Amino acid sequence: MKNPLAIDIGGSRVKLRIPGVPEKRHFESGPTLTPGQMVEGVKRLTGDWDFDSVSIGLPAPIRNNHPARQPANLGPGWVEFDYDDDFGLPVKLINDAAMQAVGSYREGRMLFLGLGTGLGSCLIVNHSIMPLELAHLPYRKGKSFENYLGDRSLKHLGKKRWRRHVADVCAIFYAALLPDEIVIGGGNVANLAEMPEHCRAGDNSHAFEGGFRLWQPEWAAAVPVYDDRPT
């Protein structure tokens, strides 16, 4: 059994945790953060922690255990970087929404939607991980789902109208993808007065649990589902 370090990389902070230790550590992220700086920051904060593997949740599509393109809100160099070599440990990369989805999973067929700066999405079916890119599909008036559910829309529309769109979008995805349940996570889940039908609330802390689970036998076998496509 591995003892992994889970790293949740966001646009403003890089957050860290290991199993059995409730303490979370973090340092600043941002549009200039490179993968080399990320590794340096992680090593600086975890010198007294014992771990033998690393899970990284990154806000980008992942293929062949590497980012398929540069994360939009981070610095350059993420696609070409050798993560295993720089950490000196085995590393698993996964989309950040997918990592939170893994940590939120209970059973059956679950759709995860992450309400944050944008809209993250992932479908899990019997431990098989299938990250989705639903955010940029057309929704209304030539605009995408993300245009209506993202952070800017919340500020522009106000909570009442934004909540209606969240409920409408959940109903659309429930009908189209036939999940047993939808888990709504991300920072903006706190702005929902109540959960839409067929939904339950997630929590950003579940990303760490997802990072730990990736090394467990029932999940390790599922990881290639999301990263074995050719680039």
C-alpha positions as CSV (number, residue, x, y, z in Angstrom):
1,M,0.0,0.0,0.0
2,K,1.4,3.4,-1.0
3,N,1.5,6.4,1.3
4,P,0.9,9.2,-1.2
5,L,1.2,12.9,-1.0
6,A,-1.9,14.6,-2.6
7,I,-1.3,17.9,-4.3
8,D,-4.3,20.0,-5.4
9,I,-3.2,22.7,-7.7
10,G,-5.5,25.7,-8.2
11,G,-5.2,29.1,-9.7
12,S,-4.5,30.8,-6.4
13,R,-3.0,28.1,-4.1
14,V,-1.2,24.7,-4.2
15,K,-2.6,22.6,-1.3
16,L,-0.9,19.6,0.2
17,R,-1.9,16.7,2.5
18,I,-0.8,13.1,3.4
19,P,-3.0,10.3,4.8
20,G,-3.5,10.2,8.5
21,V,-2.4,13.8,9.0
22,P,-5.3,16.3,9.1
23,E,-3.0,19.3,8.6
24,K,-3.2,20.9,5.2
25,R,-0.3,23.0,3.9
26,H,-0.3,25.4,1.0
27,F,1.6,28.0,-0.8
28,E,0.7,30.6,-3.4
29,S,0.0,29.6,-7.0
30,G,-0.9,32.1,-9.8
31,P,-0.3,32.8,-13.5
32,T,3.5,32.7,-13.3
33,L,3.8,29.4,-11.4
34,T,5.9,26.8,-13.4
35,P,6.1,23.1,-12.6
36,G,9.6,23.5,-11.4
37,Q,8.5,26.1,-8.9
38,M,5.7,23.9,-7.8
39,V,8.0,21.0,-7.0
40,E,10.4,23.3,-5.1
41,G,7.5,24.7,-3.1
42,V,6.2,21.2,-2.3
43,K,9.6,20.0,-1.2
44,R,10.1,23.1,1.0
45,L,6.8,22.4,2.9
46,T,7.0,18.6,3.2
47,G,10.5,17.9,4.4
48,D,9.1,16.5,7.7
49,W,6.4,14.4,6.0
50,D,6.9,10.7,5.0
51,F,5.4,9.7,1.6
52,D,6.4,7.3,-1.2
53,S,4.3,8.5,-4.1
54,V,2.6,11.6,-5.4
55,S,-0.9,12.4,-6.8
56,I,-1.3,15.7,-8.6
57,G,-4.7,17.3,-9.4
58,L,-4.1,19.8,-12.2
59,P,-6.6,22.1,-13.9
60,A,-5.9,20.7,-17.4
61,P,-6.9,17.7,-19.5
62,I,-4.5,14.7,-18.8
63,R,-3.3,12.2,-21.3
64,N,-0.7,9.5,-20.8
65,N,-0.1,10.8,-17.3
66,H,0.8,14.3,-18.6
67,P,-1.1,17.5,-19.3
68,A,-2.5,17.5,-22.8
69,R,-2.2,21.3,-22.8
70,Q,-1.0,24.1,-20.7
71,P,-3.3,25.0,-17.7
72,A,-5.0,28.3,-18.4
73,N,-4.2,30.0,-15.1
74,L,-0.7,28.8,-14.5
75,G,2.8,29.6,-15.9
76,P,4.5,27.7,-18.8
77,G,6.2,24.3,-19.0
78,W,3.6,21.9,-17.6
79,V,3.2,19.7,-20.7
80,E,6.9,18.9,-21.2
81,F,7.8,18.6,-17.5
82,D,9.2,15.2,-16.1
83,Y,7.2,14.9,-12.9
84,D,8.6,11.5,-11.8
85,D,12.2,12.6,-12.3
86,D,11.9,15.9,-10.4
87,F,10.0,14.4,-7.4
88,G,12.2,11.2,-7.5
89,L,9.0,9.3,-6.8
90,P,6.2,7.7,-8.8
91,V,3.7,10.4,-9.8
92,K,0.1,10.1,-11.0
93,L,-1.5,13.2,-12.7
94,I,-5.2,13.6,-12.9
95,N,-7.5,16.5,-13.8
96,D,-8.3,18.4,-10.6
97,A,-12.1,17.9,-11.0
98,A,-11.5,14.2,-11.5
99,M,-9.4,14.0,-8.4
100,Q,-12.2,15.6,-6.3
101,A,-14.7,13.3,-8.0
102,V,-12.7,10.2,-7.0
103,G,-12.7,11.5,-3.4
104,S,-16.4,12.1,-3.5
105,Y,-17.4,8.7,-5.0
106,R,-19.6,6.2,-3.1
107,E,-20.9,3.7,-5.6
108,G,-22.6,3.1,-9.0
109,R,-22.7,5.9,-11.6
110,M,-21.8,9.3,-10.3
111,L,-21.5,12.6,-12.2
112,F,-19.3,15.3,-10.5
113,L,-19.7,19.0,-11.3
114,G,-17.2,21.4,-9.9
115,L,-18.5,25.0,-9.5
116,G,-15.5,27.4,-9.4
117,T,-13.8,29.8,-11.7
118,G,-15.2,27.6,-14.5
119,L,-17.0,24.3,-14.6
120,G,-15.2,21.0,-14.0
121,S,-16.8,17.7,-14.8
122,C,-16.1,14.0,-14.4
123,L,-18.2,10.8,-14.7
124,I,-17.3,7.7,-12.5
125,V,-18.9,4.3,-13.3
126,N,-18.0,1.5,-10.9
127,H,-14.6,3.0,-10.1
128,S,-13.8,3.8,-13.8
129,I,-12.7,7.4,-14.1
130,M,-13.9,9.3,-17.2
131,P,-13.1,13.1,-17.1
132,L,-15.4,15.1,-19.2
133,E,-15.1,18.5,-20.9
134,L,-18.7,19.7,-20.6
135,A,-17.9,23.3,-19.7
136,H,-17.5,24.6,-23.3
137,L,-20.5,22.9,-24.9
138,P,-23.2,25.3,-26.0
139,Y,-26.0,26.0,-23.5
140,R,-28.0,29.2,-24.3
141,K,-27.8,32.2,-26.6
142,G,-24.5,31.0,-28.2
143,K,-22.8,30.7,-24.8
144,S,-21.4,27.7,-23.0
145,F,-22.4,26.0,-19.8
146,E,-19.3,27.5,-18.2
147,N,-20.5,31.0,-19.3
148,Y,-23.6,30.5,-17.1
149,L,-22.2,28.5,-14.2
150,G,-18.7,30.0,-13.7
151,D,-17.6,32.6,-11.2
152,R,-18.2,35.5,-13.6
153,S,-21.8,34.5,-14.2
154,L,-22.4,34.2,-10.5
155,K,-21.3,37.8,-10.0
156,H,-23.1,39.1,-13.1
157,L,-26.4,37.3,-12.7
158,G,-26.6,37.3,-8.9
159,K,-27.2,34.3,-6.8
160,K,-30.9,33.8,-7.5
161,R,-30.6,33.6,-11.3
162,W,-27.3,31.7,-11.1
163,R,-28.9,29.1,-8.8
164,R,-31.7,28.5,-11.4
165,H,-29.2,27.9,-14.1
166,V,-27.3,25.4,-11.8
167,A,-30.6,23.5,-11.3
168,D,-31.4,23.6,-15.0
169,V,-28.0,22.4,-16.0
170,C,-28.0,19.6,-13.5
171,A,-31.4,18.4,-14.9
172,I,-30.0,18.4,-18.4
173,F,-26.9,16.4,-17.5
174,Y,-29.0,14.0,-15.3
175,A,-31.2,13.3,-18.3
176,A,-28.3,13.0,-20.8
177,L,-25.8,11.0,-18.8
178,L,-28.1,8.9,-16.5
179,P,-26.1,9.1,-13.3
180,D,-27.4,7.6,-10.0
181,E,-26.5,10.9,-8.5
182,I,-24.7,14.2,-9.2
183,V,-22.1,15.5,-6.7
184,I,-21.7,19.3,-6.8
185,G,-18.3,20.4,-5.6
186,G,-16.0,23.4,-6.0
187,G,-15.8,26.6,-4.0
188,N,-19.2,28.0,-5.3
189,V,-21.2,25.0,-3.9
190,A,-21.5,27.2,-0.8
191,N,-23.6,29.7,-2.8
192,L,-26.4,27.2,-3.3
193,A,-29.3,27.6,-0.9
194,E,-30.4,24.0,-1.5
195,M,-29.3,21.1,-3.6
196,P,-31.0,20.5,-7.0
197,E,-32.9,17.3,-7.4
198,H,-30.7,14.1,-7.6
199,C,-27.7,16.1,-6.2
200,R,-25.6,16.1,-3.1
201,A,-23.0,18.6,-2.0
202,G,-19.3,17.8,-2.3
203,D,-16.3,19.5,-0.6
204,N,-13.0,20.7,-1.8
205,S,-11.3,18.6,0.9
206,H,-12.4,15.5,-1.0
207,A,-9.7,16.2,-3.6
208,F,-7.1,15.0,-1.1
209,E,-9.1,11.8,-0.5
210,G,-9.2,11.3,-4.2
211,G,-5.4,11.7,-4.4
212,F,-5.0,9.0,-1.8
213,R,-7.4,6.6,-3.4
214,L,-5.6,6.7,-6.8
215,W,-3.0,4.4,-5.3
216,Q,-5.5,1.9,-3.8
217,P,-6.0,-1.3,-5.8
218,E,-9.6,-0.7,-6.9
219,W,-8.7,2.7,-8.2
220,A,-5.2,2.0,-9.6
221,A,-6.7,-0.3,-12.2
222,A,-9.1,2.4,-13.2
223,V,-6.6,5.2,-13.8
224,P,-5.8,4.2,-17.5
225,V,-9.4,5.0,-18.4
226,Y,-8.7,8.6,-18.4
227,D,-5.1,8.8,-19.6
228,D,-4.5,6.0,-22.1
229,R,-5.6,7.9,-25.2
230,P,-2.9,9.0,-27.7
231,T,-2.0,12.7,-27.7
